[in-house]
């Protein structure tokens, strides 16, 4: 397993894309396409694995009750 604190360039590009599109999504000119891109990027297997591997270094996801 690689060190999650030293992500690959492709993973850094995916994480950067998430950040840029979230910023755009919440901007005055935000568009639905930004939400779609963010949701797809979050669902990416490499991104999911990185989040899991980071463990306690990232905030815990809220549990949804229902």
Secondary structure, 3 states (H helix, E strand, C coil): CCCCCCCCHHHHHHHHHHHHHHHHHCCCCCCHHHHHHHHHHHCCHHHHHHHHHHHHHCCCCCCCCC
